């Protein structure tokens, strides 16, 4: 889908609030690009012998068969009460953000956009993502990651049975020493376990939208920030998401529509620093906060605008947002 025009309009409005923002602590901005091409921009071109594109055969358009199954799942989404029963009076459609702190930060701005727009009165967009808790914190069904969310659900007056949509963006702090593509293969298995947990804990979850990580070239430039998450691990994470979704499309055991929830791309977050992508979306030094891992206020607003517009215009989700 072409979001360029609307994205630029929203970004221009949002960024007006931050033109006067001054970086109080200078950071080294030398890691401003990698030379790698965003996966959607690659298309049928290759990276290290692997064809790009978000979907098989270098395509960025969702395959028809996968789309049809996604449509069936989205049609099942409806307001539910705390017992998981259809309820158009007091029921809710819970949409949860999962991942680590960066997802939580961006997600809060997305929630603000939704509150300002006041689109679907049934939609409850909330944050389950947690600071310092990467994908490894989510693989164990008994992890406190999941029980912590129960407190968030209670604060939102929701139950596990009302969670029907999830947006997940995470990373893996342990696999950084592994070469490409093994790093991605290691992560895929961890994501599979997380998706199985989601299916168990949130039985009414119909879809999980997966995003990669934000550009991480500014991490560790002054010895600050988690070096284990710096480039090229953020770029590789996009390949993890690509192949994870492809595993479901081809019906690989453990990834089928019965093994895990329906999964598809959320917004593709990575762009090559100041080089940007074909749409002109860049991630500049002042988009990243001190240490490079977390987005600055400007970066959060910028990324949240992209995320909001992606979902607002998504052919499957937009009927739920509006």
SERO-4910 file (N, C-alpha, C, O; in steps of 0.05 Angstrom, whole numbers):
BEGIN
 pado doro    nc1    nc2    nc3   cac1   cac2   cac3    cc1    cc2    cc3    oc1    oc2    oc3
  Unk    A     17    -23      0      0      0      0     18     25      0     40     24     11
  Unk    A      9     47    -11     25     71    -13     16     90      8     -5    102      7
  Unk    A     33     93     29     27    110     51     43    137     50     41    153     68
  Unk    A     58    140     28     77    162     28     64    189     33     73    204     50
  Unk    A     43    195     18     31    222     20     19    227     47     25    248     60
  Unk    A      3    209     57    -10    213     84     11    212    106      9    226    126
  Unk    A     32    195    103     52    194    123     67    221    125     72    231    147
  Unk    A     73    232    103     88    258    103     71    280    116     81    297    130
  Unk    A     44    279    110     27    299    122     27    297    152     30    317    166
  Unk    A     23    272    163     22    269    192     49    274    204     51    287    225
  Unk    A     71    265    191     97    270    202    104    300    204    115    309    223
  Unk    A     96    314    183    102    343    183     88    357    206     99    376    218
  Unk    A     63    349    212     48    361    234     62    354    260     65    371    278
  Unk    A     69    328    263     80    319    288    107    332    294    113    340    316
  Unk    A    124    334    273    151    344    277    151    373    283    172    383    293
  Unk    A    130    388    278    129    416    285    132    420    315    141    440    325
  Unk    A    123    399    330    124    401    359    153    398    369    159    403    393
  Unk    A    171    389    351    197    382    361    220    397    347    243    391    350
  Unk    A    212    417    331    233    433    317    251    448    337    274    455    331
  Unk    A    240    453    361    256    468    380    270    450    401    283    460    419
  Unk    A    268    424    397    280    405    415    311    407    413    321    405    391
  Unk    A    325    410    435    354    411    435    364    386    449    355    379    471
  Unk    A    384    373    437    396    350    449    413    359    473    434    373    469
  Unk    A    405    353    497    419    362    521    445    348    524    464    359    536
  Unk    A    448    324    515    472    309    517    481    300    489    467    285    476
  Unk    A    504    310    480    513    304    454    520    274    452    530    263    471
  Unk    A    516    262    429    523    235    425    538    232    398    534    248    380
  Unk    A    554    212    396    569    207    372    550    197    350    535    178    354
  Unk    A    550    211    328    531    205    306    545    193    282    534    194    260
  Unk    A    568    181    287    583    171    264    571    146    252    575    140    228
  Unk    A    556    131    267    543    106    257    517    112    243    496    100    250
  Unk    A    517    131    224    492    141    213    481    125    189    460    133    179
  Unk    A    494    104    180    484     88    158    502     62    156    524     62    165
  Unk    A    490     41    145    505     16    142    511      9    113    529     -6    107
  Unk    A    495     21     95    497     13     67    479    -10     59    477    -17     36
  Unk    A    466    -23     79    447    -44     74    421    -32     63    413    -10     71
  Unk    A    407    -48     46    382    -38     35    359    -50     50    358    -74     55
  Unk    A    339    -34     58    315    -45     71    303    -69     55    303    -68     31
  Unk    A    294    -88     69    284   -113     56    262   -108     36    263   -119     14
  Unk    A    242    -91     42    222    -85     21    234    -72     -4    226    -78    -26
  Unk    A    254    -55      0    267    -42    -23    284    -61    -40    287    -57    -64
  Unk    A    294    -82    -28    309   -102    -43    293   -115    -65    303   -119    -87
  Unk    A    268   -121    -58    251   -136    -78    265   -162    -86    271   -178    -69
  Unk    A    269   -166   -111    281   -191   -121    312   -190   -119    325   -210   -126
  Unk    A    323   -167   -111    352   -166   -107    359   -183    -82    341   -190    -67
  Unk    A    384   -188    -79    393   -206    -57    411   -192    -37    425   -173    -43
  Unk    A    410   -203    -13    429   -196      8    442   -222     17    428   -240     28
  Unk    A    468   -224     14    483   -248     22    471   -273     10    470   -294     24
  Unk    A    461   -271    -14    450   -295    -28    420   -300    -22    410   -320    -32
  Unk    A    407   -283     -7    379   -287     -1    362   -264    -13    369   -241    -10
  Unk    A    340   -272    -27    324   -253    -40    308   -236    -20    298   -246      0
  Unk    A    305   -210    -26    290   -192     -9    260   -194    -13    250   -214    -21
  Unk    A    247   -171     -7    218   -171     -8    207   -182     18    219   -199     31
  Unk    A    184   -172     26    172   -180     52    160   -208     50    157   -222     71
  Unk    A    154   -217     26    142   -243     22    158   -260      2    177   -249     -9
  Unk    A    152   -285     -2    167   -302    -20    169   -290    -48    152   -275    -57
  Unk    A    190   -299    -62    196   -290    -90    200   -260    -92    194   -248   -113
  Unk    A    210   -248    -71    216   -219    -72    192   -201    -73    195   -178    -81
  Unk    A    169   -211    -65    144   -195    -67    139   -179    -41    147   -188    -19
  Unk    A    127   -156    -44    119   -140    -20     88   -141    -16     78   -130      4
  Unk    A     74   -152    -35     45   -155    -33     39   -182    -19     49   -203    -27
  Unk    A     21   -181      0     14   -206     14      2   -226     -5    -16   -219    -20
  Unk    A     11   -251     -4      0   -272    -22    -30   -275    -17    -40   -273      5
  Unk    A    -45   -281    -38    -74   -282    -37    -84   -302    -16   -103   -297     -2
  Unk    A    -71   -325    -16    -80   -347      2    -76   -338     32    -93   -344     48
  Unk    A    -54   -325     37    -48   -316     65    -68   -293     72    -78   -292     94
  Unk    A    -73   -276     53    -92   -254     57   -119   -265     64   -133   -255     82
  Unk    A   -128   -285     49   -155   -296     53   -158   -307     81   -179   -304     94
  Unk    A   -137   -321     91   -138   -332    118   -138   -310    138   -152   -311    159
  Unk    A   -122   -289    133   -122   -266    150   -149   -252    152   -158   -244    173
  Unk    A   -162   -251    129   -189   -238    128   -209   -254    145   -225   -242    159
  Unk    A   -208   -280    143   -226   -297    159   -221   -292    189   -240   -291    205
  Unk    A   -196   -290    196   -190   -285    225   -199   -257    234   -209   -254    256
  Unk    A   -195   -237    217   -203   -210    224   -233   -208    226   -244   -192    242
  Unk    A   -248   -223    210   -277   -222    211   -288   -234    237   -311   -229    244
  Unk    A   -272   -249    251   -280   -261    277   -276   -241    300   -286   -246    322
  Unk    A   -261   -220    295   -256   -200    316   -281   -184    322   -293   -173    303
  Unk    A   -290   -183    347   -314   -169    355   -312   -161    384   -295   -172    398
  Unk    A   -328   -143    393   -327   -136    422   -334   -160    439   -354   -173    435
  Unk    A   -317   -165    459   -321   -188    477   -321   -177    506   -307   -158    512
  Unk    A   -337   -190    523   -336   -184    551   -313   -199    564   -299   -214    551
  Unk    A   -311   -197    590   -288   -209    604   -289   -240    604   -269   -253    609
  Unk    A   -312   -251    598   -315   -280    596   -310   -289    567   -311   -313    562
  Unk    A   -303   -271    549   -298   -278    522   -323   -282    505   -322   -293    483
  Unk    A   -345   -271    515   -371   -273    501   -376   -248    485   -369   -226    493
  Unk    A   -389   -251    462   -396   -228    445   -414   -209    461   -433   -217    474
  Unk    A   -407   -183    460   -421   -163    476   -418   -136    464   -397   -123    467
  Unk    A   -438   -126    450   -436   -100    437   -444    -77    455   -444    -54    446
  Unk    A   -450    -83    480   -458    -62    499   -433    -53    514   -426    -30    515
  Unk    A   -420    -72    527   -397    -66    544   -372    -81    536   -351    -80    550
  Unk    A   -373    -95    513   -350   -111    505   -327    -93    494   -331    -70    488
  Unk    A   -303   -105    492   -280    -92    483   -264   -109    463   -266   -134    463
  Unk    A   -249    -95    445   -230   -108    428   -203   -100    438   -194    -78    433
  Unk    A   -189   -119    451   -163   -112    462   -141   -115    441   -138   -137    429
  Unk    A   -126    -94    437   -102    -95    419    -78    -88    436    -76    -66    447
  Unk    A    -59   -107    438    -37   -104    457    -10   -101    442     -5   -114    422
  Unk    A      7    -83    453     34    -80    443     52    -98    460     52    -96    484
  Unk    A     68   -115    447     87   -132    460    115   -126    450    119   -116    428
  Unk    A    135   -133    467    163   -129    460    178   -117    483    171   -122    506
  Unk    A    199   -101    477    214    -89    499    208    -59    500    188    -50    489
  Unk    A    226    -44    512    220    -16    518    215      2    494    198     20    495
  Unk    A    229     -3    472    225     14    448    197     11    437    185     31    429
  Unk    A    187    -14    438    159    -18    429    139     -4    447    120      8    439
  Unk    A    145     -5    473    128      9    493    127     39    488    106     52    489
  Unk    A    151     51    483    153     80    479    137     89    455    122    108    456
  Unk    A    142     75    432    127     82    408     98     76    411     81     92    402
  Unk    A     91     54    424     63     46    428     47     67    443     24     71    438
  Unk    A     60     80    463     46    100    478     38    124    461     16    136    464
  Unk    A     55    131    442     48    153    424     26    144    405      8    160    398
  Unk    A     26    119    396      5    109    379    -21    110    394    -42    117    382
  Unk    A    -21    102    419    -45    103    435    -56    132    437    -80    136    436
  Unk    A    -38    151    440    -46    179    440    -60    187    415    -81    201    415
  Unk    A    -49    179    392    -62    184    366    -91    173    366   -109    187    357
  Unk    A    -93    148    375   -120    135    375   -139    150    393   -163    153    386
  Unk    A   -130    159    416   -147    173    435   -156    200    423   -179    208    427
  Unk    A   -138    213    409   -145    238    396   -166    234    374   -184    251    370
  Unk    A   -162    212    359   -180    207    336   -207    196    346   -228    201    333
  Unk    A   -206    181    368   -231    169    379   -247    154    357   -270    159    353
  Unk    A   -233    135    345   -246    121    322   -266    100    330   -290    104    328
  Unk    A   -256     77    341   -273     55    347   -277     54    378   -257     49    392
  Unk    A   -301     58    388   -305     59    417   -300     32    430   -295     31    455
  Unk    A   -300     11    415   -295    -16    426   -265    -22    429   -257    -39    445
  Unk    A   -248     -8    413   -220    -15    412   -205     -4    437   -207     20    443
  Unk    A   -191    -22    450   -174    -14    473   -145    -22    466   -138    -45    468
  Unk    A   -130     -2    459   -102     -5    451    -85      0    476    -85     22    487
  Unk    A    -70    -21    485    -55    -18    510    -27    -30    508    -21    -45    489
  Unk    A    -11    -24    527     18    -31    526     24    -54    545     21    -52    569
  Unk    A     32    -76    533     42    -99    549     72   -102    547     84   -117    562
  Unk    A     85    -87    529    114    -87    526    128    -77    552    117    -60    566
  Unk    A    151    -88    557    165    -82    583    194    -76    578    208    -89    563
  Unk    A    204    -56    592    232    -47    590    251    -69    599    247    -82    620
  Unk    A    272    -73    584    293    -92    591    285   -121    587    300   -139    596
  Unk    A    263   -126    574    253   -154    571    251   -160    541    232   -152    527
  Unk    A    272   -173    530    272   -179    502    258   -205    497    244   -216    514
  Unk    A    261   -217    473    246   -241    465    252   -264    484    235   -282    487
  Unk    A    276   -265    496    283   -286    514    267   -287    539    264   -307    552
  Unk    A    256   -264    546    239   -262    570    211   -273    565    195   -276    583
  Unk    A    205   -278    539    178   -285    532    174   -314    523    152   -323    518
  Unk    A    196   -329    522    195   -357    511    183   -377    531    172   -397    523
  Unk    A    186   -371    557    176   -389    578    147   -381    585    141   -358    592
  Unk    A    130   -400    583    101   -396    589     97   -386    617     77   -371    623
  Unk    A    115   -393    636    112   -385    664    127   -360    671    129   -353    694
  Unk    A    138   -346    651    154   -322    656    138   -300    669    114   -298    664
  Unk    A    151   -284    685    137   -261    697    130   -241    676    114   -223    681
  Unk    A    141   -243    652    133   -225    630    103   -226    627     90   -206    624
  Unk    A     92   -251    627     64   -254    621     47   -247    646     25   -236    643
  Unk    A     56   -254    670     41   -247    693     41   -217    698     21   -206    709
  Unk    A     62   -203    691     62   -174    693     40   -162    676     28   -142    684
  Unk    A     35   -174    653     13   -163    636    -14   -166    649    -32   -150    643
  Unk    A    -17   -186    665    -43   -189    679    -50   -164    695    -73   -156    697
  Unk    A    -29   -152    707    -34   -127    722    -43   -105    704    -60    -88    711
  Unk    A    -30   -104    680    -38    -84    660    -67    -88    651    -82    -69    648
  Unk    A    -74   -113    646   -101   -119    638   -121   -110    659   -142    -99    653
  Unk    A   -115   -115    684   -133   -107    706   -136    -77    707   -158    -67    711
  Unk    A   -114    -63    702   -116    -33    702   -133    -23    679   -145     -2    680
  Unk    A   -133    -39    657   -149    -31    633   -177    -42    635   -193    -38    616
  Unk    A   -184    -56    656   -210    -69    660   -215    -89    637   -237    -91    626
  Unk    A   -194   -104    631   -195   -124    610   -187   -151    622   -175   -153    643
  Unk    A   -194   -173    607   -185   -199    614   -169   -211    591   -169   -199    569
  Unk    A   -155   -233    596   -140   -246    575   -157   -254    552   -148   -254    529
  Unk    A   -183   -259    557   -201   -269    536   -209   -246    517   -221   -252    496
  Unk    A   -203   -221    524   -210   -199    507   -188   -190    488   -192   -172    471
  Unk    A   -164   -201    492   -141   -194    475   -145   -209    448   -144   -233    447
  Unk    A   -148   -193    427   -153   -206    400   -133   -198    379   -131   -211    358
  Unk    A   -118   -176    384    -98   -167    365    -73   -160    380    -74   -148    401
  Unk    A    -50   -168    369    -24   -162    382     -5   -150    361     -4   -160    338
  Unk    A      9   -129    369     32   -119    353     57   -124    369     60   -115    391
  Unk    A     75   -139    357    100   -148    370    125   -138    356    128   -142    332
  Unk    A    142   -124    371    168   -115    361    188   -120    383    186   -108    404
  Unk    A    208   -137    378    227   -144    399    255   -148    387    259   -142    363
  Unk    A    273   -159    402    300   -165    394    311   -187    411    298   -197    429
  Unk    A    336   -195    405    348   -218    419    376   -210    427    394   -207    410
  Unk    A    380   -206    453    406   -196    462    427   -218    464    450   -212    468
  Unk    A    418   -243    461    437   -266    464    449   -276    438    470   -289    438
  Unk    A    437   -270    416    446   -283    390    464   -264    374    470   -270    351
  Unk    A    473   -242    386    487   -222    370    514   -231    359    523   -221    338
  Unk    A    526   -252    371    552   -262    361    549   -281    338    569   -288    325
  Unk    A    525   -289    332    520   -308    310    520   -294    283    509   -272    281
  Unk    A    531   -307    263    532   -295    237    505   -297    223    488   -313    231
  Unk    A    502   -281    202    478   -283    185    482   -307    166    503   -310    155
  Unk    A    462   -324    163    434   -322    172    428   -337    198    405   -338    207
  Unk    A    449   -350    210    444   -367    233    431   -351    256    414   -361    270
  Unk    A    439   -325    258    427   -308    279    396   -307    276    382   -308    295
  Unk    A    387   -305    251    358   -305    245    345   -331    252    324   -332    263
  Unk    A    358   -353    244    347   -380    250    344   -384    280    324   -396    289
  Unk    A    364   -375    295    362   -378    324    338   -362    335    323   -372    352
  Unk    A    334   -338    325    312   -321    334    285   -332    326    266   -330    341
  Unk    A    283   -344    302    258   -354    292    246   -375    312    222   -375    317
  Unk    A    263   -392    322    254   -412    341    243   -399    366    224   -408    378
  Unk    A    256   -378    375    247   -364    399    220   -350    394    203   -351    411
  Unk    A    217   -338    371    192   -326    364    170   -347    362    147   -342    370
  Unk    A    176   -371    352    156   -392    351    146   -399    379    122   -402    383
  Unk    A    164   -401    398    156   -407    425    138   -385    437    118   -390    450
  Unk    A    145   -360    431    129   -337    440    101   -338    428     82   -333    442
  Unk    A    100   -344    402     74   -345    389     57   -368    400     32   -366    402
  Unk    A     69   -390    407     55   -412    419     44   -403    446     21   -410    454
  Unk    A     60   -388    461     51   -378    487     27   -359    484      8   -360    499
  Unk    A     29   -342    464      6   -324    459    -19   -339    453    -41   -332    463
  Unk    A    -17   -360    438    -41   -377    431    -53   -389    456    -77   -392    459
  Unk    A    -35   -397    475    -44   -410    500    -56   -389    519    -78   -393    531
  Unk    A    -42   -367    523    -50   -347    543    -74   -330    533    -91   -323    549
  Unk    A    -74   -324    508    -95   -307    496   -110   -323    474   -105   -318    450
  Unk    A   -127   -341    482   -140   -359    463   -157   -346    442   -163   -358    421
  Unk    A   -165   -321    447   -182   -307    427   -165   -288    409   -176   -272    394
  Unk    A   -139   -289    412   -122   -273    395   -123   -283    366   -117   -306    360
  Unk    A   -132   -266    348   -137   -274    320   -113   -268    302   -110   -281    281
  Unk    A    -97   -248    309    -75   -240    292    -52   -228    308    -57   -213    328
  Unk    A    -28   -234    300     -4   -221    312     11   -208    289     20   -220    270
  Unk    A     13   -181    291     28   -166    272     57   -164    282     62   -156    305
  Unk    A     76   -170    265    104   -171    272    119   -149    259    118   -145    234
  Unk    A    134   -134    274    152   -113    264    180   -120    271    186   -134    291
  Unk    A    199   -111    254    227   -114    260    235    -92    280    218    -81    294
  Unk    A    261    -87    281    271    -66    299    278    -41    285    283    -40    261
  Unk    A    279    -19    300    287      7    290    317      7    285    332     -9    297
  Unk    A    326     23    266    355     26    260    371     30    286    363     46    303
  Unk    A    393     15    288    409     15    313    438     23    309    455     14    325
  Unk    A    444     39    289    471     46    284    483     65    304    508     68    306
  Unk    A    467     79    320    477     98    339    482     86    367    492     99    385
  Unk    A    476     60    370    481     46    395    511     43    400    526     36    381
  Unk    A    519     49    424    547     43    432    568     61    421    592     56    424
  Unk    A    560     83    408    580    101    396    597    115    417    620    122    412
  Unk    A    586    119    441    601    130    463    605    110    486    609    117    509
  Unk    A    603     84    478    605     64    498    580     61    514    579     48    535
  Unk    A    558     73    505    532     72    519    513     55    503    515     52    478
  Unk    A    493     45    516    473     29    502    482      0    500    506     -5    501
  Unk    A    463    -18    496    470    -47    495    484    -54    468    470    -55    448
  Unk    A    510    -58    469    524    -64    444    514    -89    430    517    -93    406
  Unk    A    501   -107    446    491   -132    435    468   -127    415    460   -145    400
  Unk    A    457   -103    416    434    -97    399    440    -78    376    422    -70    361
  Unk    A    466    -71    373    473    -52    352    473    -65    325    471    -90    323
  Unk    A    476    -49    304    477    -60    277    501    -79    274    522    -74    286
  Unk    A    498   -101    258    475   -105    240    452   -122    251    435   -132    236
  Unk    A    451   -126    278    431   -143    289    402   -133    284    384   -149    280
  Unk    A    399   -106    284    372    -95    279    364   -101    250    341   -108    245
  Unk    A    383    -99    232    377   -105    204    370   -135    200    351   -142    187
  Unk    A    385   -152    213    380   -181    212    353   -188    223    340   -207    213
  Unk    A    344   -173    243    318   -179    255    295   -177    235    276   -192    237
  Unk    A    298   -160    215    278   -159    194    277   -185    178    255   -193    170
  Unk    A    300   -197    174    300   -223    160    287   -245    177    275   -264    167
  Unk    A    291   -243    203    277   -261    222    247   -260    218    234   -280    215
  Unk    A    236   -236    218    207   -232    214    199   -242    187    178   -256    185
  Unk    A    213   -236    166    207   -244    139    205   -275    137    185   -285    128
  Unk    A    225   -289    147    225   -318    145    205   -331    164    195   -352    158
  Unk    A    200   -318    187    180   -328    205    152   -329    191    138   -349    193
  Unk    A    145   -307    178    120   -306    164    119   -325    140     99   -337    135
  Unk    A    141   -327    126    142   -346    104    139   -374    113    127   -391     99
  Unk    A    149   -381    137    145   -408    148    115   -414    151    106   -437    146
  Unk    A     99   -394    159     71   -399    162     58   -401    134     40   -418    130
  Unk    A     66   -385    116     55   -385     89     59   -413     75     41   -423     62
  Unk    A     83   -424     79     89   -450     66     79   -474     82     82   -497     73
  Unk    A     68   -469    106     57   -490    123     78   -507    137     74   -531    141
  Unk    A    100   -495    145    121   -509    158    111   -518    186     98   -503    200
  Unk    A    118   -543    193    109   -554    219    118   -536    242    141   -527    243
  Unk    A    100   -530    260    105   -513    283     97   -484    278     96   -468    296
  Unk    A     92   -477    252     85   -450    245     59   -448    230     51   -426    221
  Unk    A     44   -470    229     19   -470    213     -3   -453    227      1   -443    250
  Unk    A    -25   -449    213    -47   -432    224    -60   -445    248    -74   -431    263
  Unk    A    -55   -471    253    -66   -484    277    -45   -484    299    -52   -486    323
  Unk    A    -19   -483    292      2   -484    312      5   -458    327      9   -457    351
  Unk    A      3   -436    312      6   -409    324    -16   -391    312    -29   -399    293
  Unk    A    -20   -367    323    -40   -349    312    -32   -341    283     -9   -344    275
  Unk    A    -50   -330    269    -44   -318    242    -24   -296    247    -28   -279    264
  Unk    A     -3   -295    231     18   -275    234     22   -261    207     19   -273    186
  Unk    A     28   -235    208     34   -220    184     51   -196    192     55   -190    215
  Unk    A     61   -182    171     77   -159    176     62   -136    189     40   -129    180
  Unk    A     73   -125    210     66    -99    219     83    -79    203     94    -87    182
  Unk    A     85    -54    211    102    -35    197    131    -44    197    141    -53    218
  Unk    A    144    -42    174    173    -47    173    188    -23    184    187     -2    171
  Unk    A    201    -25    207    212     -3    221    240      5    212    247     29    213
  Unk    A    255    -14    203    284     -8    197    287      8    172    274      3    151
  Unk    A    304     28    173    312     43    150    342     49    153    352     49    176
  Unk    A    356     53    132    385     55    134    395     83    143    407     98    128
  Unk    A    389     89    168    398    114    180    392    138    163    369    142    155
  Unk    A    412    155    158    407    179    142    403    173    112    394    190     98
  Unk    A    411    149    104    406    141     76    376    136     71    366    141     49
  Unk    A    362    127     91    334    122     89    325    100     71    342     83     64
  Unk    A    300    100     64    289     80     45    278     94     21    281    118     18
  Unk    A    266     78      3    257     90    -22    235    110    -18    231    127    -36
  Unk    A    221    109      4    200    129     10    211    154     22    196    173     26
  Unk    A    237    154     28    248    178     40    248    178     71    255    198     83
  Unk    A    239    156     83    239    155    112    267    149    123    279    130    115
  Unk    A    276    167    140    304    164    151    303    161    181    282    166    194
  Unk    A    326    153    193    329    152    222    355    167    228    377    156    225
  Unk    A    352    192    237    374    209    241    384    208    270    371    197    287
  Unk    A    407    220    274    419    218    301    401    229    323    399    217    344
  Unk    A    386    251    317    369    262    338    342    247    340    325    255    356
  Unk    A    338    227    323    315    209    327    320    189    349    302    177    360
  Unk    A    346    184    354    354    166    375    362    181    400    374    202    398
  Unk    A    355    171    423    362    183    448    390    176    456    405    162    442
  Unk    A    399    185    479    425    179    490    430    149    491    413    135    502
  Unk    A    452    140    481    458    111    481    449     98    455    459     76    449
  Unk    A    431    110    441    424    100    414    402     79    413    391     75    391
  Unk    A    395     67    435    375     45    434    347     55    434    330     46    419
  Unk    A    341     75    451    314     85    453    310    109    435    328    125    431
  Unk    A    287    112    423    281    136    407    279    160    425    270    159    448
  Unk    A    287    183    414    283    209    428    253    215    426    237    201    414
  Unk    A    245    238    438    217    246    436    210    250    407    188    242    398
  Unk    A    227    262    392    223    266    363    221    240    349    203    236    332
  Unk    A    239    221    356    238    195    343    213    179    349    202    165    332
  Unk    A    204    181    374    180    166    382    156    176    366    140    160    356
  Unk    A    153    203    365    131    214    350    132    206    320    112    200    308
  Unk    A    156    208    309    160    201    281    153    172    275    139    166    256
  Unk    A    163    154    292    158    126    288    129    119    293    116    103    278
  Unk    A    117    131    314     89    126    320     71    135    298     51    122    292
  Unk    A     78    157    285     62    167    262     61    146    240     41    141    228
  Unk    A     85    134    235     86    114    214     70     89    222     56     78    205
  Unk    A     73     81    247     58     57    257     28     62    255     13     45    246
  Unk    A     19     85    265     -9     92    265    -20     91    236    -41     78    231
  Unk    A     -7    104    218    -16    105    190    -16     77    177    -34     71    161
  Unk    A      4     61    184      5     34    172    -20     18    180    -33      6    163
  Unk    A    -27     18    206    -50      3    215    -76     16    206    -95      2    200
  Unk    A    -77     43    206   -102     56    199   -109     51    170   -133     53    163
  Unk    A    -89     45    153    -94     41    125    -90     12    116    -91      5     93
  Unk    A    -86     -5    136    -82    -34    130   -108    -46    119   -129    -41    131
  Unk    A   -107    -61     98   -133    -71     86   -148    -89    104   -173    -92    101
  Unk    A   -135   -102    123   -149   -119    142   -157   -106    168   -179   -111    179
  Unk    A   -140    -89    178   -144    -77    204   -160    -51    204   -172    -44    225
  Unk    A   -160    -37    182   -171    -10    183   -201    -10    189   -211     10    200
  Unk    A   -215    -31    183   -244    -33    190   -248    -35    220   -270    -28    230
  Unk    A   -228    -44    234   -230    -46    263   -222    -20    276   -233    -12    297
  Unk    A   -203     -5    264   -194     20    275   -215     42    271   -217     61    287
  Unk    A   -231     39    250   -251     60    244   -279     51    250   -298     66    246
***
